[in-house]
Amino acid sequence: MSWAATECQTLDLGDTRLNKRALTLIESLSAKPTASIPQACGDWGDTQAAYRFFANEKVDWQAILAPHIQSSIVRMATHAVVLCIQDSTELDFNGQKATGLGPLSYESQRGMYLHPTYAVSTLREPLGVLDAWMWAREFKDKDGKRPGITESLRWIEGYERLAELTPQLPTTRLVYVADREADIMALMVRARDLGTPVDWLVRSKTNRVLPEQDDLDKDKLWDCVTKTEPLGEIRFNLPKGRDHGAREVVQAVWAKSVALPDGKKGFVQATCIVAREINPPAGEEPLQWRLLTNLSVETLEQAQEVIGWYLARWEIEMLFHVFKNGCKIEAMQLGHIKNIERALVLYLIVAWRIARLMRLGRTCPDMDAALMFDRDEWRGAYILNKQKPPQRSPTLNEVVRLVARLGGFLARKGDGEPGVKTVWLGMQRVIDFASGVRYLRECQELETCV
C-alpha cells in the first residue's frame, strides 16, 4: 500500500472512482511537487482526469482533507502535548483568469487566503493539518469599506475546531499557538466560556492598560510585568539572519499573572511572559518576545518551556515555504476558486509529508526508514548516489541525507542536516526511479506469464 493510501485510508468522496483519482493525484503531486499539474500527471489522459476532478462540484474539499485529519489525530494521541499552530498566508494568483478571487494586500492584486491549523509535537515533529480556512476578500465599496466576512473569526473558529477534537484525545494536551494577529480579546473570552478545553499561547500585540492601575499611574501590561523581579536568564545562539549577524543571546525573563478586562465588566485571567535581550550589540534592537497564555508560569523552567512552544510556530512558516515555493501552487491555473480549493488541500497533504520527512530525519535519526519509504524508494536513494543498498532497511536519517544529496545537499562535515528544498528536489528523482523499477518488474511478470 502506498503512503497516500495508508494516510487516506478512510477517504470517502461518495464514489470509488473519485477516491481512486484523489489518491492518484496525491501520489503524482508528491512525486513531482515542483512540476505543473500536466507535468506531474505525465500524460494527457491523466491530466484531463485531474482537471475534471478539481472542477467536480460533487467533490467537497473538506472530505478530501478528512482522512488526513483522522490520521493526524492518531499520531497526536501518542504525544502528551501537541502544539496546534495557526497562521494565514496570502496566495497570489495575479494575472490569472480564475473567477471568485479577490484583492490581496493591494486592491489591484488578485488571489485568496489560506489559514490552516498545523499540529506539531513539542520536538517539532509535523503531525498533520487539522483544519483550513480559505477565502477571498470582497472589493471595497465606494466609501472605502470592505464588505463580507469578519476575518478575525478565523482565529476563534480555529480554536473551536480544536475544542471539538478534545474528546478524541483524552490523554493529550492541546496548545493553540498563534502570532500577534490572534491577540484578540474575543478569542480569549471564547476559550474562557468554553472552559478552556485547549490551552492558548499567543504573541502579545496590545500593550493593554490594566484596570487595577487606572486610578494610579496607569501602568500598562508590559511595563507592569517587567517591574517585577525576573525569573532568571536564558541563553541561546541566534543564527545569522537578513538583518542581524550570528550571536549568543542572553535574555532576562519575566512572568506575571494578570487580569485582562474583557470589555463586558469581566476579566480573563492570563499570564504575560516577557523575554528581553540583555546588552544587545551596538546598533541592533534587543531580541524580545512578549507572550500571553492561560498557562500558569511560576518558574524559569516553565517560562522556557512555554517560550519554546511559541518558537515552534516557525514550523508553519516552513509548511508555507514548501507549499508555495516547493509545490508552486501560485502557478496553478484552474479557472475558479472552488477548483483551486480542492487542489490546495491535496497540496497541503503533500507539503506536510515533505516537511515531516525533513524533520524526522533530524529528530528521529535512528527510525527505520521503511516506516517512511517503501523498499524501492530507499534502495533507489542508494543506487542514484552510486552506492550499494544494504540488505536491511537503513535508518531514516541516512536515507533522508541520501535523498537530499540528489537535490543538491553537499553533506560536508560542517553542513548540518538538509533543509526541505533539497529533500523535495531529491524526492522527485527517487520516486521517478522507484516508479521505473515497478514498471520494469510488471513488464517482467507479464513476459513470464506469456
C-alpha positions as CSV (number, residue, x, y, z in Angstrom):
1,M,0.0,0.0,0.0
2,S,1.4,3.4,-0.9
3,W,1.9,6.1,1.7
4,A,-1.0,8.1,0.2
5,A,-3.4,5.1,0.5
6,T,-2.2,4.5,4.1
7,E,-2.6,8.1,5.1
8,C,-6.1,8.4,3.5
9,Q,-7.5,5.0,4.4
10,T,-10.9,6.5,5.4
11,L,-11.3,8.6,2.2
12,D,-14.9,8.7,1.1
13,L,-15.9,11.1,-1.7
14,G,-19.1,9.2,-2.4
15,D,-17.7,7.4,-5.4
16,T,-14.9,4.8,-5.6
17,R,-13.6,6.3,-8.8
18,L,-13.2,9.7,-7.2
19,N,-11.5,8.1,-4.2
20,K,-9.0,6.4,-6.6
21,R,-8.4,9.6,-8.5
22,A,-7.7,11.6,-5.4
23,L,-5.1,9.1,-4.2
24,T,-3.5,9.0,-7.7
25,L,-3.3,12.8,-7.6
26,I,-1.7,12.9,-4.2
27,E,0.9,10.4,-5.3
28,S,1.6,12.2,-8.6
29,L,1.8,15.6,-7.0
30,S,4.1,14.3,-4.2
31,A,6.3,12.6,-6.8
32,K,6.9,15.9,-8.6
33,P,5.9,18.7,-6.2
34,T,7.6,21.4,-8.2
35,A,6.0,20.4,-11.5
36,S,2.9,21.8,-13.1
37,I,-0.2,19.6,-12.9
38,P,0.2,18.3,-16.5
39,Q,3.9,17.5,-15.9
40,A,3.1,15.7,-12.6
41,C,0.3,13.7,-14.2
42,G,2.5,12.5,-17.0
43,D,0.1,12.0,-19.9
44,W,-2.9,13.9,-21.4
45,G,-5.4,11.3,-20.2
46,D,-4.4,11.7,-16.5
47,T,-4.1,15.4,-16.9
48,Q,-7.7,15.7,-18.2
49,A,-8.9,13.4,-15.3
50,A,-7.1,15.7,-12.8
51,Y,-8.8,18.8,-14.2
52,R,-12.2,17.1,-14.2
53,F,-11.6,16.1,-10.5
54,F,-10.8,19.7,-9.5
55,A,-13.8,21.0,-11.4
56,N,-16.2,18.4,-9.9
57,E,-18.8,20.2,-7.8
58,K,-19.6,17.0,-6.0
59,V,-16.1,16.8,-4.5
60,D,-16.0,18.6,-1.2
61,W,-12.5,19.8,-0.2
62,Q,-13.3,19.1,3.4
63,A,-14.0,15.4,2.5
64,I,-10.6,15.3,0.8
65,L,-8.9,16.6,4.0
66,A,-10.9,14.5,6.4
67,P,-8.9,11.2,6.3
68,H,-5.7,13.1,6.7
69,I,-7.2,14.7,9.8
70,Q,-8.1,11.4,11.2
71,S,-4.6,10.0,10.6
72,S,-3.2,13.1,12.2
73,I,-5.3,12.5,15.3
74,V,-3.9,9.0,15.6
75,R,-0.4,10.5,15.6
76,M,-1.3,13.2,18.1
77,A,-2.7,10.6,20.5
78,T,0.8,9.2,21.1
79,H,2.0,12.6,22.5
80,A,1.4,14.2,25.9
81,V,1.4,17.7,24.4
82,V,0.6,18.8,20.8
83,L,1.1,22.3,19.6
84,C,-1.7,23.4,17.2
85,I,-0.3,26.3,15.2
86,Q,-2.4,28.7,13.3
87,D,-1.4,31.3,10.8
88,S,-2.6,32.8,7.5
89,T,-0.8,33.1,4.1
90,E,-1.6,35.1,1.0
91,L,-1.8,33.2,-2.3
92,D,-1.1,35.5,-5.2
93,F,-2.9,34.4,-8.5
94,N,-2.4,37.8,-10.1
95,G,-2.6,37.8,-13.9
96,Q,-4.7,34.6,-14.0
97,K,-8.3,34.5,-15.2
98,A,-9.7,32.4,-12.4
99,T,-13.1,33.6,-11.1
100,G,-14.0,34.1,-7.5
101,L,-10.7,35.6,-6.4
102,G,-10.4,38.9,-4.6
103,P,-7.9,41.6,-3.6
104,L,-4.9,41.0,-1.5
105,S,-2.7,43.5,0.3
106,Y,-3.3,45.8,-2.6
107,E,-6.6,46.2,-4.3
108,S,-5.0,45.6,-7.7
109,Q,-3.7,42.2,-6.7
110,R,-5.9,39.1,-7.2
111,G,-5.8,36.0,-5.1
112,M,-7.1,34.4,-1.9
113,Y,-6.1,33.5,1.7
114,L,-5.3,30.2,3.4
115,H,-5.5,29.8,7.2
116,P,-4.6,26.2,8.3
117,T,-4.2,24.6,11.8
118,Y,-0.9,22.7,11.8
119,A,-0.2,20.1,14.5
120,V,3.4,19.5,15.7
121,S,4.9,17.8,18.6
122,T,7.0,19.7,21.2
123,L,10.0,18.3,19.3
124,R,8.6,19.9,16.2
125,E,7.6,16.7,14.5
126,P,4.9,17.6,11.9
127,L,1.8,15.6,12.8
128,G,-0.7,16.9,10.2
129,V,-3.1,19.6,9.1
130,L,-6.2,19.7,11.3
131,D,-8.3,22.4,9.7
132,A,-8.2,25.1,7.0
133,W,-10.0,28.4,6.4
134,M,-9.9,29.5,2.7
135,W,-11.5,32.7,1.5
136,A,-11.3,35.6,-1.0
137,R,-11.8,39.2,0.1
138,E,-14.5,41.3,-1.4
139,F,-13.7,44.6,-3.0
140,K,-14.0,47.8,-1.1
141,D,-17.2,49.8,-1.7
142,K,-17.3,53.4,-2.8
143,D,-16.9,54.5,0.9
144,G,-13.7,52.5,1.2
145,K,-15.3,49.9,3.4
146,R,-14.8,46.2,2.7
147,P,-18.0,44.0,3.0
148,G,-18.0,40.3,3.7
149,I,-16.9,38.1,6.5
150,T,-15.1,39.4,9.6
151,E,-11.7,37.9,9.0
152,S,-10.8,37.7,12.8
153,L,-13.4,35.0,13.1
154,R,-10.8,32.5,11.7
155,W,-8.8,32.6,14.9
156,I,-11.9,32.0,17.1
157,E,-13.3,29.3,14.8
158,G,-9.9,27.6,14.7
159,Y,-9.9,27.4,18.5
160,E,-13.5,26.0,18.4
161,R,-12.5,23.3,15.9
162,L,-9.6,22.2,18.3
163,A,-12.0,22.2,21.2
164,E,-14.2,19.7,19.3
165,L,-11.2,17.4,18.9
166,T,-10.5,17.1,22.6
167,P,-12.9,14.1,23.3
168,Q,-10.9,12.1,20.8
169,L,-7.6,13.0,22.6
170,P,-8.4,12.5,26.3
171,T,-4.7,12.0,27.3
172,T,-3.2,14.7,25.0
173,R,-2.9,18.3,26.0
174,L,-3.6,20.6,23.0
175,V,-2.0,24.0,22.9
176,Y,-3.3,26.7,20.5
177,V,-0.3,28.7,19.2
178,A,-0.5,31.9,17.1
179,D,1.3,35.1,16.3
180,R,0.2,38.7,17.1
181,E,-2.9,38.7,15.0
182,A,-4.5,36.3,17.4
183,D,-4.1,38.7,20.3
184,I,-7.8,39.5,20.4
185,M,-10.0,39.5,23.5
186,A,-12.8,37.7,21.7
187,L,-10.6,34.6,21.3
188,M,-9.6,34.6,25.0
189,V,-13.3,35.1,26.1
190,R,-14.4,32.2,23.9
191,A,-11.8,30.0,25.3
192,R,-12.8,31.0,28.9
193,D,-16.5,30.5,28.2
194,L,-15.9,27.0,26.8
195,G,-14.0,26.1,29.9
196,T,-10.6,26.3,28.2
197,P,-10.6,22.8,26.8
198,V,-7.5,23.8,24.8
199,D,-4.7,25.9,26.2
200,W,-3.7,29.0,24.3
201,L,-0.5,30.8,23.7
202,V,-0.2,34.0,21.5
203,R,2.3,36.7,20.9
204,S,1.1,39.9,22.6
205,K,0.4,42.8,20.3
206,T,-1.6,45.1,22.5
207,N,0.0,46.8,25.5
208,R,-3.2,47.0,27.5
209,V,-3.9,49.3,30.4
210,L,-4.5,47.0,33.4
211,P,-7.7,48.1,35.3
212,E,-6.2,48.0,38.8
213,Q,-3.8,50.7,37.7
214,D,-6.3,53.0,36.1
215,D,-6.7,55.3,39.1
216,L,-2.9,55.3,39.9
217,D,-0.1,55.7,37.3
218,K,-1.9,53.8,34.6
219,D,0.8,51.1,34.2
220,K,0.4,49.2,31.0
221,L,0.7,45.4,30.7
222,W,4.3,45.0,29.6
223,D,5.7,47.6,32.0
224,C,3.7,46.0,34.8
225,V,5.3,42.7,34.1
226,T,8.9,43.9,33.8
227,K,8.6,45.9,37.1
228,T,8.6,42.5,38.9
229,E,11.7,40.5,39.7
230,P,13.0,38.5,36.7
231,L,12.7,34.7,37.0
232,G,16.2,34.4,35.6
233,E,18.1,34.4,32.3
234,I,18.2,32.2,29.3
235,R,21.0,31.8,26.7
236,F,20.9,30.6,23.2
237,N,22.8,31.0,19.9
238,L,21.0,33.2,17.3
239,P,21.9,32.2,13.7
240,K,22.7,34.8,11.1
241,G,19.6,36.5,9.6
242,R,18.9,39.1,6.9
243,D,19.1,42.0,9.4
244,H,21.5,40.6,12.1
245,G,24.6,38.6,12.5
246,A,25.0,35.4,14.4
247,R,25.5,35.9,18.1
248,E,24.9,34.5,21.6
249,V,21.7,36.0,23.1
250,V,21.2,36.4,26.8
251,Q,17.6,37.3,27.7
252,A,16.1,38.3,31.1
253,V,12.7,36.6,31.6
254,W,9.7,37.9,33.5
255,A,6.3,36.3,34.0
256,K,3.2,37.7,35.9
257,S,-0.4,36.6,36.3
258,V,-2.7,39.4,35.1
259,A,-6.5,40.0,34.9
260,L,-7.3,41.3,31.4
261,P,-10.6,43.3,31.0
262,D,-12.9,41.5,28.6
263,G,-14.9,44.7,27.7
264,K,-18.0,43.4,29.4
265,K,-17.2,44.2,33.0
266,G,-15.4,40.9,33.4
267,F,-11.9,39.6,33.2
268,V,-9.8,36.9,31.5
269,Q,-7.1,35.5,33.7
270,A,-3.8,35.2,31.8
271,T,0.0,35.0,32.3
272,C,2.2,37.5,30.4
273,I,5.7,36.5,29.7
274,V,8.4,38.9,28.6
275,A,11.9,37.8,27.4
276,R,14.1,40.7,26.6
277,E,17.8,40.6,25.4
278,I,20.4,42.0,27.8
279,N,23.1,44.1,26.2
280,P,22.5,43.6,22.5
281,P,25.2,44.5,20.1
282,A,25.6,48.3,19.3
283,G,23.1,49.4,16.6
284,E,20.9,46.3,16.9
285,E,17.4,46.1,18.5
286,P,17.2,43.8,21.5
287,L,15.6,40.5,20.7
288,Q,12.3,40.4,22.6
289,W,9.2,38.2,22.9
290,R,6.0,39.2,24.7
291,L,3.6,36.3,25.1
292,L,0.1,35.8,26.6
293,T,-1.2,32.4,27.8
294,N,-3.7,30.8,30.0
295,L,-1.0,28.6,31.4
296,S,0.4,29.2,34.9
297,V,4.1,30.2,34.7
298,E,5.9,30.5,38.1
299,T,9.5,29.3,37.4
300,L,12.2,29.9,34.8
301,E,11.9,26.3,33.6
302,Q,8.2,26.7,33.0
303,A,8.8,30.0,31.1
304,Q,11.5,28.4,29.0
305,E,9.1,25.6,28.1
306,V,6.3,28.0,27.0
307,I,8.7,30.2,25.0
308,G,10.0,27.0,23.3
309,W,6.4,26.1,22.4
310,Y,5.8,29.5,20.9
311,L,9.0,29.4,18.9
312,A,7.8,26.1,17.3
313,R,5.4,28.4,15.4
314,W,8.2,28.5,12.8
315,E,7.1,25.1,11.6
316,I,4.0,26.5,10.0
317,E,6.3,29.0,8.1
318,M,8.2,26.0,6.9
319,L,5.0,24.4,5.8
320,F,4.1,27.5,3.8
321,H,7.6,27.6,2.3
322,V,7.2,24.1,1.0
323,F,3.6,24.7,-0.1
324,K,4.3,27.9,-2.0
325,N,7.9,27.6,-3.2
326,G,8.2,23.8,-3.4
327,C,4.8,22.9,-4.7
328,K,4.5,26.2,-6.6
329,I,0.7,26.4,-6.0
330,E,0.5,30.0,-7.1
331,A,1.3,28.9,-10.7
332,M,-1.8,26.7,-10.9
333,Q,-4.4,27.7,-13.5
334,L,-7.7,26.1,-12.5
335,G,-10.3,28.6,-13.6
336,H,-12.3,29.0,-10.4
337,I,-11.6,29.5,-6.7
338,K,-13.6,26.3,-5.9
339,N,-11.3,24.3,-8.2
340,I,-8.3,25.9,-6.5
341,E,-9.6,25.0,-3.0
342,R,-9.7,21.3,-4.0
343,A,-6.2,21.4,-5.3
344,L,-4.9,23.3,-2.2
345,V,-5.9,20.6,0.3
346,L,-4.2,17.9,-1.8
347,Y,-1.0,20.1,-1.8
348,L,-1.3,20.7,1.9
349,I,-1.0,16.9,2.5
350,V,1.9,16.7,0.1
351,A,3.7,19.7,1.8
352,W,3.1,18.1,5.2
353,R,4.8,14.9,4.1
354,I,7.9,16.7,2.8
355,A,8.2,18.7,5.9
356,R,7.7,15.6,8.1
357,L,10.5,13.7,6.2
358,M,12.9,16.5,6.8
359,R,12.1,17.0,10.4
360,L,12.0,13.3,11.3
361,G,15.4,12.9,9.7
362,R,16.7,15.3,12.3
363,T,14.7,14.5,15.4
364,C,14.3,10.7,14.9
365,P,17.5,9.8,13.0
366,D,17.5,6.2,14.0
367,M,13.9,5.5,13.0
368,D,13.6,2.6,10.5
369,A,13.4,4.2,7.0
370,A,10.9,1.5,6.0
371,L,8.3,3.4,8.1
372,M,8.5,6.4,5.7
373,F,9.9,5.0,2.4
374,D,8.9,1.8,0.6
375,R,11.7,-0.6,-0.4
376,D,12.1,0.6,-3.9
377,E,12.4,4.2,-2.8
378,W,15.1,3.8,-0.1
379,R,17.1,1.4,-2.4
380,G,16.7,4.0,-5.2
381,A,18.3,6.6,-2.9
382,Y,21.4,4.4,-2.6
383,I,21.6,3.5,-6.3
384,L,21.2,7.0,-7.6
385,N,24.0,8.0,-5.3
386,K,26.1,5.1,-6.8
387,Q,26.1,3.2,-3.5
388,K,25.2,-0.4,-2.9
389,P,21.9,-0.7,-1.0
390,P,22.1,-2.6,2.3
391,Q,20.2,-5.9,2.7
392,R,18.1,-4.5,5.6
393,S,16.3,-1.2,5.7
394,P,18.6,1.6,6.9
395,T,17.9,4.5,9.3
396,L,15.7,7.3,8.3
397,N,18.4,9.9,8.7
398,E,20.7,8.0,6.3
399,V,18.1,7.8,3.6
400,V,16.9,11.5,4.0
401,R,20.5,12.6,3.6
402,L,20.9,10.5,0.5
403,V,17.7,11.9,-0.9
404,A,18.8,15.4,-0.1
405,R,22.1,14.9,-1.9
406,L,20.2,14.2,-5.0
407,G,18.6,17.6,-4.6
408,G,21.8,19.5,-4.1
409,F,22.7,18.9,-0.5
410,L,26.5,18.6,-0.3
411,A,26.7,16.6,3.0
412,R,30.0,18.1,4.0
413,K,31.2,17.8,7.6
414,G,30.1,21.2,8.7
415,D,26.8,21.3,6.6
416,G,24.5,20.1,9.3
417,E,21.2,18.5,8.3
418,P,19.5,19.1,5.0
419,G,16.6,21.5,4.6
420,V,13.2,21.0,2.9
421,K,14.2,22.3,-0.5
422,T,16.9,19.7,-1.1
423,V,14.6,17.0,0.2
424,W,11.7,17.8,-2.1
425,L,14.0,18.1,-5.1
426,G,15.7,14.8,-4.3
427,M,12.4,13.0,-3.7
428,Q,11.4,13.7,-7.3
429,R,14.4,11.7,-8.6
430,V,13.8,8.9,-6.0
431,I,10.1,8.5,-6.8
432,D,10.8,8.5,-10.6
433,F,13.4,5.8,-10.1
434,A,11.1,3.7,-7.9
435,S,8.2,4.1,-10.5
436,G,10.6,2.9,-13.2
437,V,11.6,-0.1,-11.1
438,R,8.0,-1.1,-10.5
439,Y,7.1,-0.7,-14.2
440,L,10.1,-2.9,-15.2
441,R,9.0,-5.5,-12.6
442,E,5.5,-5.5,-14.1
443,C,6.8,-6.0,-17.6
444,Q,9.0,-8.9,-16.5
445,E,6.0,-10.5,-14.8
446,L,3.9,-10.2,-18.0
447,E,6.7,-11.8,-20.0
448,T,6.8,-14.6,-17.5
449,C,3.1,-15.2,-17.9
450,V,3.4,-15.2,-21.7
